[in-house]
């Protein structure tokens, strides 16, 4: 096919205005018609311009070479060049100011001018917490399943229907389910449902930066909306050398139901949880996005895994190998076939002994998902299970160990061959405020948190 150079403007010839996982304050008629997400700050100006906090600016998304055949695919993907299918302008905050209207501080900073480093928030080992601390974490997560997000709404109309002129419809969603929806949204197929790799957060360089910010945003929303305490942190689950799931008991993340091993024991509040976004391409075929409606109980059968796919939970030796083997964060082909790639090793598509890509087995991050043999085993829906949070916090800590040794700062190496959404300057889908992939290379100290076993 002939290759054509296009910019984002190519996709924006239609006067469309709608929202997805967007701030409520940007879904009023004026903002939507203006294709602008620049809320008014308390000083009475957009983005706090009068207070020198930020300015309403054009969103700059990088260009990319694509084939003619790829053009239609991207036209029908509302995530392409995030968030330019929705808005042309958004708040660009100065210095360490942050949030949709530049009213708060970036992670790791505080004070009236956001120029004071905040005390480090320490993420701790879940199994080492005191009984009351474990109960508190479970209570926070359980409440977050019921508390409606004040800050965000979700889009429930599919993009192709909006392109045909239908008015978009939105839905409220709970704080917990908001992030489940986001994970499903970033992972799903595009509206053509073609067999192409369109995941914007997995199987490529964005995997670790994206999930680092995903946890940060989830943690912040729990603090602000559910807990009301800036010191609240997500714990992690150190699964190294476990022969079973030692957090799968009623005192922690829920035991197996004695009458149905795929369900959670009634002794845990998690047994009452309903999952969302589990229907895959059925949404596309029905012309809708995931609506956030209940779709059945959380499923989990830890340990009953396919031995041809994984050998069990990862070991300490595997983690050590993954940190030592690769010198490069990611390598050509920047996907599941990448050899000697730290990202591919952590994600679990490469052999933890040799560093070579191995499609026949799943390792590290992927192995833990498959070990759970249930909701956690499906990429798009895995965030429905609260073990997802504990697991990804530990994966993030492994990422931190590697960053400390390599002192890497926002460098993927060459960007040639990296697909859309995974390049350093691409905005992470579907985050607001906007954040670029390269920002996910900041270490935890810079972002205001740390892990209790990596405090040096």
C-alpha positions as CSV (number, residue, x, y, z in Angstrom):
1,X,0.0,0.0,0.0
2,X,1.0,3.6,-0.5
3,X,2.2,5.2,2.7
4,X,0.7,8.5,3.5
5,X,1.8,11.1,6.1
6,X,-1.2,12.3,8.1
7,X,-1.8,14.5,11.1
8,X,-4.5,14.3,13.7
9,X,-6.4,17.1,11.9
10,X,-7.1,14.5,9.1
11,X,-9.5,12.7,11.5
12,X,-11.3,15.8,12.7
13,X,-13.3,17.0,9.8
14,X,-16.6,16.1,11.4
15,X,-18.0,18.5,14.0
16,X,-18.4,15.9,16.7
17,X,-18.6,16.6,20.4
18,X,-18.9,14.0,23.0
19,X,-17.0,12.4,25.9
20,X,-15.6,9.1,27.2
21,X,-13.8,8.7,30.6
22,X,-13.9,12.5,30.9
23,X,-14.3,15.0,33.7
24,X,-17.9,15.9,34.3
25,X,-16.9,19.6,34.0
26,X,-16.0,19.0,30.4
27,X,-19.3,17.5,29.4
28,X,-21.4,20.6,29.5
29,X,-22.8,21.8,26.2
30,X,-20.5,24.7,25.9
31,X,-17.3,22.6,26.4
32,X,-18.5,19.9,24.0
33,X,-19.5,22.3,21.2
34,X,-16.2,24.2,21.6
35,X,-14.3,20.8,21.6
36,X,-12.5,22.1,24.7
37,X,-11.7,20.7,28.1
38,X,-10.6,23.9,29.9
39,X,-12.7,24.3,33.1
40,X,-12.8,27.5,35.0
41,X,-10.6,27.7,38.0
42,X,-11.7,29.4,41.2
43,X,-10.0,32.6,40.0
44,X,-12.6,32.9,37.3
45,X,-10.4,32.1,34.4
46,X,-9.9,29.0,32.3
47,X,-7.2,26.7,33.7
48,X,-6.4,29.3,36.4
49,X,-4.6,31.6,33.8
50,X,-5.0,34.7,36.0
51,X,-3.3,32.9,38.8
52,X,-0.5,31.8,36.5
53,X,-1.4,28.1,37.0
54,X,-2.0,27.1,33.4
55,X,-3.5,28.0,30.0
56,X,-6.1,26.5,27.7
57,X,-3.9,25.2,24.8
58,X,-4.2,23.2,21.6
59,X,-3.5,19.5,22.2
60,X,-0.4,18.5,20.2
61,X,-0.4,14.9,19.1
62,X,2.5,13.5,17.1
63,X,2.1,12.5,13.4
64,X,2.6,9.0,12.2
65,X,3.2,7.2,8.8
66,X,0.3,4.9,8.1
67,X,-0.9,2.8,5.1
68,X,-4.0,3.7,3.3
69,X,-5.6,0.5,4.6
70,X,-4.9,1.5,8.2
71,X,-6.6,4.9,7.7
72,X,-10.2,3.6,8.1
73,X,-9.2,1.5,11.1
74,X,-7.9,4.7,12.9
75,X,-10.9,6.7,11.8
76,X,-13.1,4.3,13.6
77,X,-11.0,4.1,16.8
78,X,-11.9,6.9,19.2
79,X,-8.7,6.1,21.2
80,X,-6.3,7.0,18.3
81,X,-4.3,10.1,19.0
82,X,-6.0,10.4,22.4
83,X,-7.9,12.6,23.1
84,X,-8.1,14.4,19.7
85,X,-11.2,12.5,18.6
86,X,-13.0,14.4,21.4
87,X,-11.2,17.7,22.1
88,X,-8.9,20.1,20.4
89,X,-7.9,22.1,23.5
90,X,-7.3,21.3,27.1
91,X,-5.6,22.8,30.1
92,X,-1.8,22.9,29.9
93,X,-0.6,23.4,33.5
94,X,2.6,25.3,34.4
95,X,5.3,23.8,36.7
96,X,3.9,21.3,39.1
97,X,0.3,22.3,38.9
98,X,-2.1,19.5,37.7
99,X,-5.7,18.4,37.3
100,X,-8.2,19.2,34.7
101,X,-8.3,22.9,35.7
102,X,-4.8,23.1,37.1
103,X,-6.2,23.4,40.6
104,X,-4.1,20.7,42.3
105,X,-0.5,19.5,42.4
106,X,1.3,16.8,40.5
107,X,2.0,13.6,42.3
108,X,4.8,14.2,44.8
109,X,4.2,17.9,45.3
110,X,2.1,20.0,47.7
111,X,1.7,23.6,48.9
112,X,0.0,26.7,47.5
113,X,2.4,26.9,44.6
114,X,2.9,23.1,44.3
115,X,6.7,23.7,44.9
116,X,7.1,21.7,48.1
117,X,7.9,18.0,47.9
118,X,5.3,16.0,49.8
119,X,6.2,13.2,52.2
120,X,6.6,9.9,50.5
121,X,3.5,7.7,50.6
122,X,4.7,4.2,51.4
123,X,3.1,1.2,49.6
124,X,3.4,-1.8,51.9
125,X,3.2,-5.6,51.6
126,X,-0.4,-6.5,52.1
127,X,0.3,-9.8,53.9
128,X,2.5,-7.9,56.4
129,X,-0.2,-5.4,57.4
130,X,-1.9,-5.5,60.8
131,X,-5.4,-7.0,61.0
132,X,-7.1,-3.6,61.3
133,X,-5.1,-2.2,58.3
134,X,-6.1,-5.1,56.1
135,X,-9.7,-4.6,57.1
136,X,-9.4,-0.9,56.3
137,X,-8.1,-1.6,52.8
138,X,-10.9,-4.1,52.1
139,X,-13.4,-1.6,53.4
140,X,-12.1,1.2,51.2
141,X,-12.3,-1.0,48.1
142,X,-15.7,-2.3,49.0
143,X,-17.0,1.2,49.5
144,X,-15.5,2.3,46.2
145,X,-17.7,-0.2,44.4
146,X,-20.7,1.7,45.6
147,X,-19.7,5.3,45.7
148,X,-20.4,7.1,42.4
149,X,-17.5,9.1,41.0
150,X,-18.0,12.8,41.4
151,X,-15.3,13.6,38.8
152,X,-15.9,11.3,35.8
153,X,-18.6,9.8,33.6
154,X,-18.3,7.2,30.9
155,X,-19.4,7.1,27.3
156,X,-21.9,4.3,26.5
157,X,-22.5,5.1,22.8
158,X,-20.2,3.4,20.3
159,X,-18.0,5.6,18.2
160,X,-19.5,4.5,14.8
161,X,-23.0,5.5,15.9
162,X,-21.7,8.9,16.9
163,X,-20.0,9.2,13.5
164,X,-23.4,8.6,11.9
165,X,-24.8,11.6,13.8
166,X,-26.3,10.0,17.0
167,X,-26.1,12.0,20.2
168,X,-23.7,10.5,22.7
169,X,-25.1,9.1,25.9
170,X,-23.2,9.0,29.2
171,X,-23.5,7.1,32.5
172,X,-22.5,7.5,36.1
173,X,-20.2,4.9,37.4
174,X,-18.7,3.9,40.8
175,X,-15.1,4.9,41.6
176,X,-13.9,1.3,41.5
177,X,-15.8,0.4,38.3
178,X,-14.5,3.6,36.6
179,X,-11.1,2.1,36.6
180,X,-12.3,-1.3,35.5
181,X,-14.0,0.5,32.6
182,X,-10.8,2.4,31.7
183,X,-8.8,-0.8,31.6
184,X,-11.4,-2.5,29.4
185,X,-11.6,0.6,27.1
186,X,-7.8,0.8,26.6
187,X,-7.6,-3.0,25.9
188,X,-10.6,-3.7,23.7
189,X,-10.6,-4.2,19.9
190,X,-11.4,-1.3,17.7
191,X,-14.8,-0.8,16.1
192,X,-13.9,-2.8,13.0
193,X,-13.1,-5.8,15.2
194,X,-10.3,-6.6,12.8
195,X,-7.6,-9.0,13.9
196,X,-5.0,-6.3,14.5
197,X,-3.2,-5.3,17.7
198,X,-4.9,-2.2,18.9
199,X,-4.3,-2.5,22.7
200,X,-3.0,0.9,23.9
201,X,-1.7,-0.4,27.3
202,X,-0.4,-3.9,26.7
203,X,2.0,-5.8,24.5
204,X,4.2,-2.8,23.8
205,X,6.4,-0.1,25.4
206,X,3.5,1.7,27.2
207,X,2.8,-1.3,29.4
208,X,4.8,-0.3,32.4
209,X,4.4,3.6,32.2
210,X,0.7,3.2,31.6
211,X,0.0,0.9,34.5
212,X,2.2,3.1,36.8
213,X,0.0,6.1,36.1
214,X,-3.1,3.9,36.2
215,X,-2.4,2.9,39.8
216,X,-1.5,6.5,40.7
217,X,-4.8,7.8,39.4
218,X,-6.7,5.0,41.0
219,X,-5.0,5.7,44.3
220,X,-5.7,9.4,44.1
221,X,-9.4,8.9,43.4
222,X,-9.7,6.5,46.4
223,X,-8.0,9.1,48.5
224,X,-10.1,12.1,47.3
225,X,-13.5,10.5,46.9
226,X,-13.6,7.4,49.2
227,X,-11.1,7.9,52.1
228,X,-10.6,11.6,52.4
229,X,-7.0,10.9,53.5
230,X,-3.9,11.9,51.5
231,X,-1.9,9.2,53.3
232,X,-3.9,6.2,52.0
233,X,-1.8,4.0,49.7
234,X,-2.4,0.8,47.7
235,X,-0.7,-2.2,49.2
236,X,1.2,-4.8,47.0
237,X,1.2,-8.6,47.0
238,X,4.6,-10.2,46.9
239,X,3.8,-13.4,45.1
240,X,7.4,-14.6,44.8
241,X,7.8,-18.3,45.7
242,X,4.2,-18.7,46.7
243,X,2.8,-22.2,46.1
244,X,-0.7,-20.9,46.4
245,X,-2.6,-17.7,46.7
246,X,-1.8,-16.6,50.2
247,X,-4.1,-13.5,49.9
248,X,-7.0,-15.7,48.9
249,X,-8.7,-16.1,52.3
250,X,-11.7,-14.4,53.9
251,X,-9.4,-12.2,56.0
252,X,-7.9,-10.7,52.9
253,X,-9.1,-11.0,49.3
254,X,-11.7,-13.8,49.7
255,X,-11.5,-17.6,50.0
256,X,-13.1,-20.1,47.6
257,X,-16.7,-20.8,48.1
258,X,-17.0,-24.3,49.5
259,X,-19.9,-25.2,47.2
260,X,-18.5,-23.6,44.0
261,X,-14.7,-23.3,43.7
262,X,-15.0,-20.6,41.0
263,X,-16.8,-18.2,43.3
264,X,-15.7,-16.2,46.3
265,X,-16.7,-17.3,49.8
266,X,-19.7,-15.6,51.4
267,X,-17.4,-14.8,54.3
268,X,-15.9,-12.0,52.2
269,X,-17.7,-8.8,51.1
270,X,-16.0,-9.3,47.7
271,X,-18.4,-12.3,47.1
272,X,-21.1,-9.7,46.5
273,X,-19.2,-7.9,43.8
274,X,-20.5,-7.9,40.3
275,X,-18.1,-7.6,37.4
276,X,-18.5,-5.2,34.4
277,X,-17.2,-5.0,30.8
278,X,-16.9,-8.8,30.4
279,X,-18.6,-9.2,27.0
280,X,-15.8,-8.3,24.7
281,X,-16.7,-7.7,21.1
282,X,-20.4,-8.2,21.9
283,X,-20.5,-4.5,22.7
284,X,-19.1,-3.6,19.3
285,X,-21.6,-5.8,17.6
286,X,-24.4,-4.2,19.6
287,X,-23.2,-0.6,18.8
288,X,-22.4,0.3,22.4
289,X,-19.5,0.7,24.7
290,X,-19.3,-1.2,28.0
291,X,-22.2,0.4,30.0
292,X,-20.8,-0.4,33.4
293,X,-23.9,-2.5,34.3
294,X,-23.5,-5.6,36.5
295,X,-22.8,-8.8,34.4
296,X,-22.3,-11.5,37.0
297,X,-20.2,-12.5,40.0
298,X,-16.4,-12.3,40.2
299,X,-14.8,-15.6,39.2
300,X,-11.6,-17.0,40.6
301,X,-10.1,-20.5,41.0
302,X,-6.5,-19.9,42.1
303,X,-4.1,-22.7,41.4
304,X,-6.3,-24.6,39.0
305,X,-4.2,-23.4,36.0
306,X,-3.2,-24.9,32.7
307,X,0.3,-26.4,33.3
308,X,1.0,-26.1,29.6
309,X,0.8,-22.3,29.9
310,X,2.4,-21.6,33.3
311,X,4.4,-23.5,35.9
312,X,2.9,-21.7,38.9
313,X,3.5,-18.4,40.5
314,X,6.8,-16.7,39.6
315,X,9.9,-17.2,41.8
316,X,12.4,-14.9,43.4
317,X,15.0,-16.2,40.9
318,X,12.8,-15.3,38.0
319,X,12.4,-11.7,39.2
320,X,16.2,-11.5,39.7
321,X,16.8,-12.7,36.2
322,X,14.3,-10.2,34.7
323,X,16.1,-7.3,36.4
324,X,19.5,-8.5,35.4
325,X,19.1,-9.9,31.9
326,X,18.1,-7.0,29.6
327,X,20.1,-3.8,29.1
328,X,17.2,-2.3,27.0
329,X,13.8,-1.3,28.3
330,X,12.3,-2.6,25.0
331,X,13.6,-3.9,21.7
332,X,12.6,-4.3,18.1
333,X,9.8,-5.4,17.4
334,X,8.4,-3.7,20.5
335,X,5.7,-6.2,21.0
336,X,5.3,-9.8,22.3
337,X,8.1,-11.0,20.0
338,X,10.7,-8.7,21.5
339,X,13.9,-10.4,22.7
340,X,16.1,-9.3,25.5
341,X,13.4,-6.7,26.4
342,X,12.8,-5.8,30.0
343,X,9.3,-4.8,29.3
344,X,8.5,-8.0,27.5
345,X,10.1,-10.1,30.3
346,X,8.1,-8.3,33.0
347,X,4.9,-8.4,31.0
348,X,5.4,-12.2,30.6
349,X,5.9,-12.9,26.9
350,X,9.6,-13.8,27.2
351,X,11.5,-16.7,29.0
352,X,12.8,-15.5,32.3
353,X,15.9,-17.6,31.9
354,X,17.0,-16.7,28.4
355,X,15.3,-13.4,27.8
356,X,14.0,-14.6,24.5
357,X,10.3,-14.2,23.4
358,X,8.4,-17.5,24.0
359,X,4.8,-17.5,22.8
360,X,4.2,-21.1,24.1
361,X,4.3,-20.1,27.8
362,X,3.4,-17.2,30.1
363,X,5.8,-15.7,32.6
364,X,5.9,-13.2,35.5
365,X,3.0,-10.7,35.1
366,X,1.0,-12.9,32.8
367,X,1.6,-16.0,34.9
368,X,0.0,-14.4,37.9
369,X,-3.1,-13.5,35.9
370,X,-3.4,-17.0,34.6
371,X,-2.8,-18.6,38.0
372,X,-6.0,-17.0,39.2
373,X,-8.0,-18.9,36.5
374,X,-11.0,-16.6,36.4
375,X,-11.8,-13.0,35.9
376,X,-8.2,-12.1,36.4
377,X,-7.2,-14.3,33.4
378,X,-9.0,-12.1,30.9
379,X,-6.9,-8.9,30.0
380,X,-9.8,-6.5,29.5
381,X,-11.8,-7.6,32.6
382,X,-8.9,-8.4,35.0
383,X,-9.3,-5.1,37.0
384,X,-12.6,-6.4,38.3
385,X,-10.7,-8.5,40.7
386,X,-9.1,-6.4,43.5
387,X,-6.1,-8.8,43.4
388,X,-5.3,-6.9,40.2
389,X,-4.4,-3.9,42.3
390,X,-2.1,-5.8,44.6
391,X,-0.5,-7.7,41.7
392,X,0.2,-4.6,39.6
393,X,1.6,-2.7,42.6
394,X,4.2,-5.4,42.9
395,X,4.9,-5.4,39.2
396,X,5.4,-1.7,39.5
397,X,7.9,-2.2,42.2
398,X,9.9,-4.6,39.9
399,X,9.8,-1.8,37.3
400,X,11.1,0.5,40.0
401,X,14.0,-1.8,40.8
402,X,15.1,-1.9,37.2
403,X,14.7,1.9,36.8
404,X,17.0,2.5,39.8
405,X,19.7,0.3,38.4
406,X,19.6,1.8,34.9
407,X,18.7,5.5,35.8
408,X,16.6,5.5,32.7
409,X,14.5,8.6,32.1
410,X,11.9,8.5,29.4
411,X,13.9,6.7,26.8
412,X,12.4,3.8,24.8
413,X,15.4,3.8,22.4
414,X,14.4,4.2,18.8
415,X,10.7,5.0,18.2
416,X,10.8,3.3,14.7
417,X,8.4,0.5,14.5
418,X,6.5,1.4,17.7
419,X,2.8,1.4,17.1
420,X,0.4,4.3,17.8
421,X,-0.3,4.8,21.5
422,X,3.0,3.3,22.7
423,X,5.4,6.0,21.6
424,X,7.1,8.2,24.2
425,X,5.1,11.3,23.3
426,X,1.7,9.7,22.8
427,X,-0.9,10.5,25.5
428,X,-1.9,7.6,27.7
429,X,-5.4,6.4,26.8
430,X,-7.9,7.3,28.3
431,X,-6.4,9.6,31.0
432,X,-7.5,13.1,32.0
433,X,-5.6,15.2,32.9
434,X,-3.4,14.3,29.9
435,X,-0.2,12.5,30.6
436,X,2.4,11.3,28.0
437,X,4.0,7.8,28.1
438,X,7.5,9.3,28.8
439,X,6.3,10.7,32.1
440,X,5.8,7.1,33.3
441,X,9.6,6.7,33.5
442,X,9.8,9.0,36.5
443,X,10.9,7.0,39.5
444,X,8.6,6.5,42.5
445,X,10.4,9.1,44.6
446,X,9.8,11.7,42.0
447,X,6.1,10.8,42.0
448,X,5.8,11.0,45.7
449,X,5.6,7.3,46.7
450,X,7.8,4.4,47.5
451,X,7.8,0.7,48.3
452,X,8.7,-0.4,51.8
453,X,11.4,-2.7,50.5
454,X,12.9,-0.1,48.2
455,X,13.5,2.8,50.5
456,X,17.2,3.2,49.8
